[in-house]
Amino acid sequence: MMFCANCGSHLDGDERFCAACGQPVMAQMPPQQATQPMTYQQQVQYQQGMMPQPYLWPRPQEKGTLATFIDNVNRMTGGTEHVDLKMKDLVESVFRQHTKQEAEEIFIYGTAATTPPERYISAAWPHPWLYSRVFLVLAITMACLLFMTQALGNQLAAPGVIFIGALAVPFSALIFFFEVNAPRNISIFETTQIFFIGGVISLIMTMLVYGFIGFEKLNNTSTFLVGFAEEVGKLIVIAYFLRGAEKKYILNGLLIGAAVGAGFAVFETAGYIAKTNSLVVLYLRAALALGGHVAWGSLTGAALAMVKGSQPLRADHFFDFRFLKFLLVCIVLHGLWDMPLLSHILPLITQAGLMVLVWIFVLVMLHAGLRQISAQQAQAQQAVPQETPGA
């Protein structure tokens, strides 16, 4: 028999979150092993008889720097539990065989007929895979276009090289976020609409912000103005698409932010490629695309959705300290990404490190989104009136 260490409810044994209280499931240990002290809330519950016994928690192993950092990021989302990011789960399904029907079922998510009721939304850690197939399709397309231009000398294919080269990685990453949007309440049509329209409008907003702050020359300090202008430019558009009460999930913000960021990245990269006429620029920006606008946009969108919740977006949500912390993280990471000093000292290594760093934030926010779903399901279950025997 297994029970929740937080509320004492019975568990089946394979849950990540308790269906009754929404808290992460913690494994129990034999009595002879030392236990972790209960939190203040648990002590009060135990003293009031709300917990059947002081449930044994696993003795935490000595945490490394990375584990401590991840848990600190989780605290920024309001979580207190240890976070296991389970990177393997995000890629293991890529190497399995999938049918065309499975892909089609994913792409029809978000319609009136395919959006599940809240009680049926899965709070399990996702196992996405379709993003890899989308990337494969775009990579094959890119290879054919390069063959036409390089081997056959057909320069009419050059615009295709620019667009597909800029599109491949950001759009594939967007499909990843579409897959992990567990509420399944945003369709692929709406996602693509946000990608194209949101991407180009965010560029326009960025230009307006640049004009307002009077940016002139890129140096080691002005890169943070670049980060401010471009992140605020994307934020304006992300906020528009998140404005309604129906976009109430953190995972919705993660997807919408990624869509705007991916569109921004594609149009910006296509412009750089056309300006320099260099395949090196194409390959470099494609390789680094995962750690740039897609990730920054997703983090900003998730943070805004987190503070907004089920309410329509209001002005005070933008000044919520929980949101501002994540927006500041994106601005700082963006500034460091563009900083000439770092890129000259450690070319590519700096960007690779920043890419890993921002994805830690993104995946912790993914965990927070699953925790939010579990907590809402628990609240809904508690709100259902219990039937009285004999009534």
N, C-alpha and C positions, 0 to 999 in steps of 0.2 A: 504494500500500500504506500502510495506517495501522496504528500500533502503540500500545499503551498506554504512556504516559509513566512509569507506576509499575512495571509488571512486564514490559513488552515483548511482551505477547500480541497476536496479530493482531486487528484490529478491522474490522468491516464498514463503519463510517463514520457510522452513524446512532445509535449507543448514547450514552446519557447516563452510564452506568456500565459499567466493564469487567466482563465476565462471569467473568473469572478471579480478579481480586483485589478487586472491588467498589468500587474507587476511581473518582471522577468522571473522565470522559474529558476530556483537555486537548488542544486542537488543536496541531499542529506548525507550525513556521514555517520559512521558507527560511534557509539557513545564514548569509546575510549580515546577518540581523537579530540584534540582541543578545538574549541569553537571560536568563531568570530563574535565579538560583542554585538548584541542587538542594537538597532538604532533606537533613538528616543521614542519614536512612534510605536515601534514594536514592544518596547518595555511597557508603555502605557497600555497597549492592547493586551499584553499578557497579564498585567496586574488587574485589569478590568474583566478578565476572563474571556476576552474576545479571541485569544489564541489558546488552543488546548494545551500546549506545552511550549517551552522555549525551544523552538526547532533549531536543530543543529545546522550550521552553515559550514561550507568547506573552508578550511584554513587557507587564506590566500597565499599563494606563492609569492616570493619576492618579486615585485614588479620591476620590469626593465624601464628604461627611459621612454620607449615607444608606447608601452602599455599605459604608463602614467599619463603621457601626453594625450592618448586617445580618451582616457577616462576624464581628463580635464576638459577636452572638447565636448564630451558628452554632458558635462555639467553646464556648459554654455546653453545646451538645449533644454535644461531643466531635469535631466536624468541623473540618477545617483548610482545606478548599477554599473557593474563592469561590462564593457562592450567587447564582444568578439566579432570582428568584422567579416570573418569567414570568406576570405578572398577566393578560396577554392570553389565555393558554391557559385560564384559569379562567372566562372569559366568552364566548370566541369561539363555542363550540358552542351557546350560548343562542340565537343569531340564525340558526341553521341549522334546516332542517325535519327533524323526527324523527317516526317512526311510533309508533303505539300499541304495536306489538310491541317496539320498542326500550325503551320505558318499562317494559313488563311484564318484560322480561329483566333490567332493573336491579333491579326489586322482588323478583325471586325469588333474588337473591344470598343466600348464607349457609345454604342448606339442604345436607343431606348430598350431594345430587346436583349442586349448583352451586358448591360451594367447591372452588377449584382446588388441586392439589398445589403445594407451595411452589416447585418448580422452574418452574412456569408462571405464578407471580404477576408481574404487570407492575410494573417499577420506573420506568416512564416517567412524566413529569409529567402529571397527570390533566387531562381536558377535560370537567368536569361540566356538565350542562345541565338535568337533571330538576328540580332545586331551583327553577328559574325557572317551570316549569309548575305545580308545586305552589303556589308563591306566587300565580300567576295565578288558579288555582282558588279559593284562599282570598280573594283580593282581590275577585273577582266575587261570591262569597258575602257578603262584608262589604258591598259596594255594595248588594246586594239588601236586606240587613237594614237598612241605613241608610235606604234608600228607604221601607221599611215603617214605620220609626219616625218619620222626619222629614217625609216627604211624605204618607203615609197615616195618620199618627197612631196606629199600632198599637204600643202600648207592650209588648205581649206579646213583641215581637221584641227588646226591650232586653237581656235576658240573652244572646241570641245575639250581639248587637253586642259585648258585653263579652268573651265567650269567644273569638269569632273574631278580634276586634281584638287581643286579647292573644296569640292563637295564631299568626297569619299569619307574622310575621317569624321568631320563634324556631324554629318547626317547619320552615319552608322552609330555614333555615340548617342545621338538623339533617339534612335530606335531602342538603344539600351535603356534609356530613361522611360520610354514608352512601355517597355516590357515590365519594368519594376514599379510602375504606377499601379499598385495593388487595388485601389478602388475601381479601376477600369471605367472611369466616368468621363474620360476625354478620348474622343475618337481620333483615328489616324488622319481624317480630313481636317479636324480642328487643329491637330498638332502640326500638320503641314502648312495650314493657313498661318498659324503663329510663326512658324519657321520663316516663311517668305515675307509676309507683311511685317511681322514683328522685327525681323532682321533688318530690313531696309529702313523702317521707321526709327529703329534704335540708332542707326548710323546718322540719320538726320538730327535726332535729339542730341547725339554726341557733338555734332558740328555746332549746334546752337549753344551747348554748354561751353565748348571751346571758345566761341565768340564772347561768351559772358565773362569767362575767367581771364581772357586775354593771353592765351598761351602763345609763345613765340618760338622758343628753341629748346630742343631736347638735351638735358644734361642729367647729372646724378641726382639732382633734387627735383627737377621739373617732371621726372617720370611719375612722381606721385600725383601731380596734376593731371597727367595722362590717365592714370588709374582712376582718379576721381571723375574726370569728364566721361570716360567710356563706361564706367560702372553705373554712374548716375543716368547716363543716356539709356542704357539697357534697363535700369530700374524703372524709369518712367513707363516704358512699354510693358514690362512685366507686371507692373501695378495695374495697368489698364486691363490686362487679360485676367488678373486675379481679383478684380474689383467686386465680383458678385459673391453672395453668401454661399452659393453652391460649390465653389472651389474652396472647400474647407479643410482639405487634407494637406499635410506637409508634403506628401508625395506629389500632389497636384502642383505645388509650387516648384518642386524639384524638376518636374517635366516642363512646365511652362517656361521657367527660367532657362532650362537647357535649350528649348526651342528658339527662344530669342537669341541666346548666346551663339547657338549653332548658325543661325541665319547671319548674324553679325560677322562671325568668323569666316563664313563662306564668301560673302561679298567683299570683305576686307582682303582676304587672301587672293581672291581673283584679281583685285585691283593691283596688289603688289606684283603678282606674276605678270600681268599685262604691262606694268610699268617697267619692270626689269627685263622682261623676256628671258627669264632664266629658269631652267628646270631645277637648279640647285635650290632656289627660293621655294619652288613648289614642294620638293621633297622635304626640305627643312621644316616648313610650316605645317606640312601634313603630319610629320613625325611628332611635332610638338602640340598639335591641335587639341589633344585630349586634356592638356593641362592649362589651356587658355580660356577663351571666352565661354566655351560650353560649360566648363566646370564652374567658373566664376558666376555665370548667369544662373546656373542651377542652385548654387549655394545661396545667392541673394533671394531667388524666388522662394526657396524652401523656408528661409528665415522669415520672410514677409508673411508667408502662409501660416507659419507657426504662431506668430503674434496675432494674426487676424482671426484665425480659427473659423468658426461658422458665421461670423459677422460680416456684413458688407465692409469693404475697406474704408477706413476713415483716416483723416490727417494725422491723428495722434498715434496711429500704428507706426508711422515712419519715424517717430521720436521714441518709440519703445526701445529701451536700452538693450533688450535681448536681440532685437533686429539690428541695431546700430553696431553691435559688436561684430556680427558676421559681415555686414557691409564694409566695416573698417578692415576686416581680414582680407576681403576681396580687393579693396583699394591698395592695401599694402603689398599683397602678393603680386598684383598687377604692376605696381611701381617697381618692385624688385625684379620682376620679369624683364622689364624694359631698360633697366639701369645699365648704362654703358660700362661702368666700372666692373660690375659682376660679370657681364657678358664677355669683357675683354680678358679678365683674369682666368675665368673658368668657362670657356664657351661650351654650351650644351649641358655641361654638368650642373650648372646653376639652374637652368630650366628644368632638367630632369628632377632635381631635388624639389623644386617648387611644384612640379607636377605631382609628385608623390604626396607632398604636404597638402595640397588642395584636395586631393582625392581622399585623404584621411577625413577631412572636414565633410566632404560630400557623403562618404559612406556612413559616418557617424550620424549625419542628418537623415540618411536612409533608415538607419536603426531607429532614430527618434520618430520617424514617420510610422514605422511598424508598431512602435510602442503606443503612439497616439491612437491608432486603429484599435488595438487591443483594449486600451483604456475606455474608448468610446463604446465598444461592444459590451464591456463589463458594466458600464453605467446604464446602457440600454436594457441589459438583462435585469439589473437591480430595479429599474423603473417599472418593469412589468409586474402588475399585481399578482400575488400568489393566490391560487385557488384554495378556498377553505374546504376541508373535507366535509362532505355531507351537504354542501351548499347547492 
